[in-house]
Amino acid sequence: MKRLTKLALEYKIFPILMFLVSILLALTVVFQNITIGVILDKVLIQQQFQLTSLLIIIFFVLIARAVFNMLNLAIGDTMANRIKNSLRQQVIEKASKSPIGKQINVVTEGIDGIAPFFSNFFPQVFKSMMIPVFIIGAMFFIHLNTALIMLVTAPFIPLFYIIFGLETRDESKDKMTYLNQFSQQFLNKVKGLITLKLFNQTARTEQELYEESTHFRTLTMRILKSAFLSGLMLEFITMLGIGLVALEAGLGLILFNNIDFKTAAIAIILAPEFYNAIKDLGQSFHSGKQSEGSSDVVFDFLEEPTINPVARPQQHDMSTSSIVKLHDVSFKYEGAQSYALQHINLEITKGEKIALVGPSGAGKSTLAQIITQQLPVTNGELTVASRQLRFGILSQTPYIFNTSIKNNITMFNDEITEAQVYKMLNLVGLKEKVAAFKHGIDTHIGEGGEMLSGGEMRRIELSRVLLLQPDIVLFDEPTTGLDLQTETIIQDVIHRQFQAATIIYIAHRDSTIQYADRRVYIENGSVKFIDQVMSVENKKGGEPE
């Protein structure tokens, strides 16, 4: 709770406004109830019925009280929204190692769970601090015995809600922690749904999900149980305190005759206001402790170690033809015992076609990701000719967004015209097919839209890369698993449209490297040899050995 309070105090203007509004609210509460006591005394004891001025005063005081109460809550809501936006921005920008399911849960449920502390509990703290203080201050001048009863009984209310609040905090943290685990498990099961079906494990998985969701429901019900018990105890103590004040006022008025009716009326009317203000804080304290449980999850996430950002490669003057240079580069994945790449020395010239070949797991993809600046260099030096290099990637598994064909190709860039999109589609042999759709390039593809074949999705991604006009293009076996016709189309487009670009092939088949200039053979994370590849035009038969 200290961290949440510290976070609230970073927005000083909101606590200051709450403090001022709560003072005005407390004054209106005291003034309202004293005026009601005066009215009752005039009507019931003095038999005076000319109360127009007092009734008008009461009317405006009630309106003022409602306005101040609304302002207090509005300030809390505004502060909660500001803090939620700030926390979400921090979570989104954090390069976390946590599973994506946990990250999504933190940015949604976790931060939403913090909001009641600022929108409900914090405004109530000021309100419950000011109203009882002003009421006791007034009662010291009106009736001392009532003020003393309030002072003695009031501490029991926060004592009980602190006890229940601590339990709520722990249970809320358990719930949020379990929700993080459950969300990630659910995401993993959804991703592996096809595999689960193939191995006839859907029934078992369904039962596991049912049990996990039931356990989450049980954790939620525990929090509600604590809330109900807390509410019961608060109501009991409040009723007891009001009863003691009423008893003392009644005895003084009827038996001992040491107070008048007006004093007794004001004491009995102010007592519920006093205890209800503290009781409301108790109920808000329950929400505050629940928010504290959520905040532990959020703050623990923000304090987790981050993924090391990809270091920007150095930019040095190189020969005019060079574009990328690796000098004694080594790379090790975090947590791994051994290096994935060791002592790599490679210089790539502008417009060169490089084929990375070698057995599976040799380090070809890792090297390609280092060249395209997707991974940082652990040791050694990566030098590029310009920081403004544009990289294009065509993979075996293209990512297609659930949106229009145009958006998938332009990547939501509205400045690109339809003519440019159709030109790219024509290059990859999809123009006629797309034109046949009712909505043309505005046709939605993916789930809920037109379904494309694997080859067509790769050609959509190829159109995206063509439109980008990259300086360096990475081709990760883009023709694997395709029919001969589609494979020929893609290879032909690559050969004709990227003649001026620097190309890096991740190759497993000879057909992939037929247009390469050099072949870099990688084995066990090291470059074993680099040789020239005979151009297609000069091949007399067969591939180079």
C-alpha positions in Angstrom: 0.0 0.0 0.0 3.0 2.3 0.5 3.9 1.9 -3.1 0.4 2.7 -4.2 0.3 5.8 -1.9 3.6 6.9 -3.2 2.3 6.5 -6.8 -0.7 8.6 -5.9 1.4 11.3 -4.4 3.3 11.7 -7.7 0.1 13.4 -8.9 0.1 15.9 -6.1 -2.7 18.1 -7.5 -5.3 15.3 -7.1 -4.7 14.6 -3.3 -4.6 18.3 -2.6 -8.0 18.8 -4.4 -9.4 15.8 -2.5 -8.2 17.3 0.8 -9.9 20.6 0.1 -13.1 19.1 -1.2 -13.3 16.7 1.8 -13.0 19.7 4.2 -15.9 21.4 2.5 -17.9 18.2 2.5 -17.3 17.7 6.3 -18.4 21.3 7.0 -21.6 20.7 5.0 -22.3 17.4 6.8 -21.9 19.0 10.3 -23.9 22.1 9.3 -26.6 20.0 7.7 -27.2 17.8 10.8 -27.0 20.7 13.3 -29.6 22.5 11.2 -31.9 19.5 11.2 -31.6 19.3 15.0 -32.5 22.9 15.3 -35.5 22.4 13.0 -36.7 19.4 15.0 -36.4 21.4 18.3 -38.4 24.3 16.9 -41.1 22.0 15.5 -41.4 19.5 18.3 -40.5 21.5 21.4 -41.0 25.1 20.6 -44.0 24.5 18.3 -42.7 27.0 15.8 -43.6 26.4 12.1 -42.2 29.4 10.3 -39.1 27.5 9.0 -38.9 28.8 5.4 -35.4 30.2 5.8 -34.1 27.1 7.5 -35.6 24.8 4.9 -34.0 26.8 2.1 -30.7 26.6 3.9 -31.1 22.8 4.3 -31.9 22.5 0.5 -28.8 24.3 -0.6 -26.6 22.5 2.0 -27.9 19.1 0.7 -27.1 20.2 -2.9 -23.6 21.4 -1.8 -23.0 18.0 0.0 -24.0 16.0 -3.1 -21.8 18.2 -5.3 -18.7 18.0 -3.0 -19.2 14.2 -2.7 -19.4 13.9 -6.5 -16.3 16.1 -7.0 -14.4 13.9 -4.6 -15.2 10.7 -6.5 -14.6 12.5 -9.9 -11.1 13.5 -8.8 -10.4 9.9 -7.7 -11.6 8.6 -11.1 -9.4 11.0 -13.0 -6.4 10.1 -10.9 -7.1 6.4 -11.4 -7.3 6.8 -15.2 -4.0 8.8 -15.3 -2.2 6.2 -13.2 -3.7 3.3 -15.2 -2.5 4.8 -18.5 0.9 5.4 -17.0 1.3 1.9 -15.7 0.0 0.3 -19.0 2.5 2.4 -20.9 5.3 1.1 -18.6 4.2 -2.5 -19.0 3.8 -2.3 -22.8 7.3 -0.7 -23.2 9.0 -3.2 -20.9 11.0 -5.8 -22.7 9.9 -8.6 -20.4 11.0 -12.2 -20.4 7.5 -13.3 -19.1 5.2 -15.4 -21.2 2.8 -13.4 -23.4 -0.2 -14.7 -21.5 1.1 -13.2 -18.2 1.9 -9.9 -19.9 -1.6 -9.6 -21.3 -3.1 -10.4 -17.9 -0.9 -7.8 -16.2 -1.8 -5.0 -18.7 -5.5 -5.8 -18.4 -6.8 -7.5 -15.3 -3.8 -6.5 -13.1 -3.9 -2.8 -13.8 -7.7 -2.7 -13.7 -7.5 -4.3 -10.3 -5.3 -1.4 -9.0 -7.8 1.3 -10.1 -10.2 1.0 -7.1 -7.4 2.1 -4.8 -7.4 5.5 -6.5 -11.0 5.8 -7.6 -12.6 4.5 -4.4 -10.3 4.0 -1.4 -8.1 7.1 -1.7 -11.1 9.6 -1.9 -12.8 7.8 1.0 -9.6 8.2 3.1 -9.9 11.9 2.9 -13.6 11.9 3.4 -13.5 9.5 6.4 -10.7 11.5 7.9 -12.3 14.9 7.6 -16.0 14.1 8.5 -15.3 12.3 11.9 -12.7 14.9 12.9 -15.2 17.8 12.3 -18.0 15.9 13.9 -16.0 15.2 17.1 -14.8 18.8 17.1 -18.4 20.0 17.0 -19.5 17.5 19.6 -16.8 18.7 22.1 -18.7 22.0 22.1 -22.2 20.6 21.9 -22.1 17.5 24.1 -18.8 16.3 25.6 -20.0 12.8 26.7 -21.0 11.9 23.1 -17.6 13.1 21.8 -15.9 10.8 24.4 -18.0 7.8 23.4 -17.1 8.4 19.8 -13.4 8.6 20.6 -13.5 5.3 22.6 -15.5 3.2 20.1 -14.2 4.5 16.8 -10.8 2.7 16.9 -12.6 -0.7 16.9 -13.9 -0.2 13.4 -10.5 0.3 11.7 -9.1 -2.6 13.9 -11.5 -5.1 12.4 -11.3 -3.9 8.8 -7.5 -4.0 9.0 -7.7 -7.6 10.1 -10.0 -8.6 7.3 -8.2 -6.3 4.8 -4.9 -8.1 5.3 -6.5 -11.4 4.6 -8.2 -9.9 1.5 -4.8 -8.6 0.2 -3.2 -12.1 0.5 -6.2 -13.8 -1.2 -6.3 -11.2 -4.0 -2.6 -11.7 -4.7 -3.1 -15.5 -4.8 -5.9 -14.9 -7.2 -3.9 -12.7 -9.5 -0.9 -15.0 -9.4 -3.1 -18.0 -10.3 -4.8 -16.0 -13.1 -1.4 -15.3 -14.6 -0.6 -19.0 -14.6 -4.0 -20.0 -15.8 -4.0 -17.5 -18.7 -0.6 -18.8 -19.9 -1.7 -22.4 -19.7 -4.8 -21.6 -21.6 -2.9 -19.8 -24.3 -0.5 -22.8 -24.6 -3.3 -25.3 -24.9 -5.0 -23.1 -27.6 -1.8 -23.0 -29.6 -1.4 -26.7 -29.4 -5.0 -27.5 -30.1 -4.3 -29.3 -33.4 -1.6 -31.5 -31.7 -3.9 -32.3 -28.8 -6.6 -33.4 -31.3 -4.1 -35.6 -33.2 -3.1 -37.4 -30.0 -6.7 -37.7 -28.7 -6.0 -35.5 -25.7 -8.8 -33.0 -26.1 -11.1 -34.6 -23.4 -8.3 -34.6 -20.8 -7.3 -31.0 -21.7 -11.0 -30.0 -21.4 -11.1 -31.5 -17.9 -7.9 -29.8 -16.9 -9.3 -26.4 -18.1 -12.5 -27.0 -16.1 -10.6 -27.8 -12.9 -8.3 -24.8 -13.3 -11.3 -22.4 -14.0 -13.1 -23.9 -11.0 -10.1 -23.3 -8.7 -10.0 -19.7 -9.9 -13.7 -19.3 -9.1 -13.0 -20.7 -5.6 -10.3 -18.1 -5.1 -12.7 -15.4 -6.1 -15.4 -16.6 -3.7 -12.9 -16.5 -0.9 -12.4 -12.8 -1.4 -16.2 -12.3 -1.5 -16.5 -14.3 1.7 -14.0 -12.0 3.4 -15.9 -9.0 2.1 -19.2 -10.2 3.6 -17.6 -11.1 6.9 -15.9 -7.7 7.0 -19.3 -6.0 6.2 -21.1 -7.9 8.9 -18.5 -6.9 11.6 -18.5 -3.3 10.5 -22.3 -3.1 10.7 -22.3 -4.7 14.1 -19.7 -2.3 15.6 -21.4 0.7 13.9 -24.8 -0.3 15.3 -23.2 -0.7 18.8 -21.6 2.7 18.7 -24.8 4.5 17.5 -26.7 2.6 20.3 -24.3 3.8 23.0 -24.6 7.4 21.8 -28.4 7.1 21.7 -28.5 5.5 25.2 -26.3 8.2 26.7 -28.4 11.0 25.1 -31.6 9.4 26.1 -30.5 9.0 29.7 -29.3 12.5 29.9 -32.5 13.9 28.4 -35.1 11.8 30.3 -33.4 10.5 33.4 -30.8 13.0 34.4 -32.2 16.1 32.7 -28.7 17.4 32.0 -29.1 18.1 28.3 -32.0 19.6 26.3 -33.8 18.1 23.3 -31.8 20.0 20.7 -28.5 18.7 22.0 -29.8 15.2 22.2 -31.2 15.4 18.7 -28.0 16.7 17.2 -26.0 14.0 19.0 -28.2 11.2 17.8 -28.3 12.6 14.2 -24.5 13.1 14.0 -23.7 9.7 15.5 -24.7 7.7 12.3 -22.8 10.2 10.2 -19.7 9.7 12.3 -19.8 5.9 12.3 -20.9 5.5 8.7 -18.0 7.6 7.5 -15.5 5.3 9.3 -17.5 2.2 8.2 -17.4 3.4 4.6 -13.6 3.6 4.9 -13.6 0.0 6.1 -15.5 -1.2 3.1 -13.2 0.9 0.9 -10.2 -0.5 2.8 -11.3 -4.0 1.6 -11.1 -2.7 -2.0 -7.8 -1.0 -1.3 -6.3 -4.3 0.0 -7.7 -6.1 -3.0 -6.0 -3.5 -5.2 -2.8 -4.0 -3.2 -2.9 -7.7 -4.1 -3.1 -6.8 -7.8 -0.4 -4.1 -7.4 2.0 -6.7 -6.0 1.7 -8.6 -9.3 2.0 -5.5 -11.4 5.0 -4.1 -9.5 6.7 -7.5 -9.4 6.3 -7.6 -13.2 7.8 -4.1 -13.6 10.7 -5.0 -11.4 11.5 -8.2 -13.3 14.8 -8.2 -15.2 14.3 -7.1 -18.8 15.5 -8.6 -22.0 18.7 -7.1 -23.0 17.9 -4.7 -25.9 19.4 -5.3 -29.2 22.5 -3.2 -29.3 22.6 -0.8 -32.2 25.4 -2.0 -34.5 28.3 0.3 -35.0 28.5 2.5 -38.0 32.0 3.0 -39.5 33.3 4.0 -42.8 33.7 0.8 -44.9 34.6 0.2 -48.5 31.9 1.7 -50.7 30.7 -1.8 -51.7 30.4 -3.2 -48.2 27.1 -3.1 -46.4 27.5 -5.4 -43.3 30.7 -6.7 -41.6 31.0 -9.2 -38.7 34.3 -9.3 -36.9 34.9 -12.1 -34.5 31.2 -12.3 -33.6 29.9 -14.8 -31.0 26.4 -15.2 -29.7 24.9 -17.1 -26.8 21.2 -17.3 -25.9 20.4 -16.2 -22.4 20.4 -19.2 -20.0 22.2 -21.4 -22.5 25.4 -23.1 -21.5 27.2 -22.9 -24.8 27.5 -20.4 -27.6 25.2 -20.7 -30.6 27.7 -18.9 -32.8 31.5 -18.6 -32.3 34.1 -16.3 -33.9 32.2 -15.4 -37.1 34.0 -13.3 -39.6 32.0 -12.3 -42.6 31.8 -9.2 -44.9 28.8 -8.8 -47.2 29.0 -6.4 -50.1 26.1 -4.4 -51.5 23.9 -6.4 -53.9 25.6 -9.6 -53.0 23.6 -12.9 -52.7 24.7 -15.0 -49.8 23.5 -18.5 -49.0 23.8 -19.8 -45.4 24.0 -23.6 -45.6 24.6 -26.4 -43.2 22.9 -29.0 -41.1 19.8 -28.3 -39.0 20.7 -26.5 -35.7 24.1 -25.4 -37.0 23.2 -21.7 -36.4 22.1 -20.4 -39.8 18.9 -18.7 -38.5 20.8 -17.2 -35.6 23.4 -15.7 -37.9 20.7 -14.3 -40.2 18.9 -12.7 -37.2 22.2 -11.1 -36.1 22.8 -9.7 -39.6 19.3 -8.3 -39.8 19.7 -6.9 -36.2 17.0 -9.0 -34.6 19.5 -10.4 -32.1 22.3 -8.6 -30.2 25.9 -9.6 -30.5 27.3 -11.2 -27.4 30.9 -10.8 -28.3 32.7 -9.2 -31.2 31.6 -6.4 -33.5 28.8 -5.9 -36.0 29.3 -3.0 -38.4 26.8 -1.6 -40.9 27.2 1.0 -43.7 24.1 2.9 -42.5 21.7 3.0 -39.6 18.9 3.5 -42.1 19.1 0.1 -43.7 15.7 -1.4 -44.5 15.3 -5.2 -43.9 12.7 -7.5 -45.5 12.0 -11.0 -44.5 10.2 -13.8 -46.3 9.7 -16.9 -44.1 8.2 -20.3 -44.3 5.3 -19.2 -42.0 4.2 -15.7 -43.1 2.1 -13.7 -40.6 -1.2 -12.7 -42.1 -3.3 -10.1 -40.2 -7.0 -10.6 -39.9 -7.8 -7.6 -42.0 -7.9 -6.6 -45.7 -5.5 -7.7 -48.4 -4.5 -4.1 -48.8 -3.6 -3.6 -45.1 -1.7 -6.9 -45.1 0.5 -5.6 -48.0 0.8 -1.9 -47.0 1.1 -2.7 -43.3 -1.6 -0.1 -42.6 0.2 2.7 -44.5 -2.6 4.8 -46.0 -0.2 6.7 -48.2 0.3 3.7 -50.5 -2.2 3.8 -53.4 -4.3 1.0 -54.7 -2.4 1.1 -58.0 0.8 0.3 -56.1 -0.9 -2.6 -54.3 -2.2 -4.1 -57.6 1.2 -3.7 -59.2 2.7 -5.8 -56.4 -0.1 -8.4 -56.7 0.5 -8.6 -60.4 4.2 -9.3 -59.9 3.5 -12.3 -57.6 0.7 -13.6 -59.8 -2.3 -12.8 -57.5 -3.8 -9.8 -59.3 -6.5 -11.8 -61.2 -7.5 -13.8 -58.1 -7.8 -10.7 -55.9 -9.7 -8.8 -58.6 -12.2 -11.6 -58.7 -13.2 -11.0 -55.1 -16.3 -8.9 -54.5 -14.3 -6.2 -52.5 -11.0 -6.6 -54.4 -8.0 -5.6 -52.3 -10.4 -4.5 -49.5 -11.4 -8.2 -49.0 -10.7 -9.4 -45.5 -8.5 -12.5 -45.2 -7.8 -14.8 -42.4 -10.2 -16.0 -39.8 -13.7 -14.8 -40.6 -12.7 -13.8 -44.1 -11.5 -15.3 -47.4 -9.2 -18.2 -46.7 -5.9 -18.3 -48.7 -3.7 -21.3 -49.4 -0.2 -21.5 -47.9 1.4 -20.5 -51.2 -1.0 -17.5 -51.6 -0.2 -16.3 -48.1 3.5 -16.4 -48.9 2.9 -14.4 -52.1 1.0 -11.8 -50.0 4.0 -11.5 -47.7 6.3 -11.4 -50.8 4.1 -8.4 -52.1 4.7 -6.8 -48.7 8.5 -7.2 -49.0 8.4 -5.9 -52.6 6.6 -2.8 -51.6 9.1 -2.1 -48.9 12.0 -2.1 -51.3 14.5 -3.3 -48.7 18.3 -3.0 -48.8 18.8 -6.4 -47.3 16.3 -9.3 -47.8 16.3 -12.5 -45.7 14.7 -15.6 -47.4 14.2 -18.4 -44.9 13.3 -21.3 -47.3 10.2 -19.4 -48.6 9.3 -22.2 -51.1 9.3 -25.1 -48.6 6.2 -27.2 -48.9 4.8 -25.4 -52.0 3.8 -26.9 -55.3 6.1 -26.7 -58.2 4.2 -23.9 -59.9 4.1 -21.6 -56.8 7.7 -22.3 -56.0 8.7 -21.3 -59.6 6.7 -18.1 -59.4 8.3 -17.1 -56.0 11.8 -17.9 -57.1 11.3 -16.1 -60.4 10.1 -12.9 -58.6 13.0 -13.1 -56.1 15.5 -13.4 -59.0 14.0 -10.6 -61.1 12.8 -8.0 -58.5 15.7 -8.1 -56.0 18.7 -8.0 -58.3 20.0 -4.8 -56.7 19.2 -5.8 -53.1 21.5 -7.7 -50.8 20.0 -11.2 -50.3 20.6 -13.7 -47.5 19.3 -17.2 -48.2 18.8 -19.7 -45.4 19.1 -22.8 -47.5 18.5 -26.5 -47.1 18.1 -27.3 -50.8 20.2 -26.7 -53.9 17.3 -25.0 -55.7 17.2 -22.3 -53.1 20.8 -21.2 -53.7 20.8 -21.4 -57.5 21.1 -17.6 -57.7 23.5 -17.1 -54.8 27.0 -15.6 -55.3 28.6 -17.2 -52.3 27.9 -20.1 -50.0 28.7 -19.9 -46.3 28.8 -23.3 -44.8 28.0 -23.3 -41.0 28.5 -26.3 -38.7 28.3 -26.3 -34.9 28.0 -22.5 -34.8 31.2 -21.9 -36.8 31.9 -21.0 -40.4 33.7 -24.0 -41.9 34.3 -22.6 -45.3 33.0 -20.0 -47.8 33.0 -20.7 -51.5 31.7 -19.2 -54.7 28.6 -20.5 -56.3 28.5 -20.9 -60.1 25.9 -18.6 -61.6 22.8 -20.1 -63.2 23.8 -18.8 -66.6 27.2 -20.5 -66.4 26.1 -23.8 -65.1 26.7 -26.6 -67.6 24.9 -29.2 -65.5 24.4 -30.0 -61.9 25.1 -27.9 -58.8 28.6 -27.1 -57.5 30.0 -29.5 -55.0 
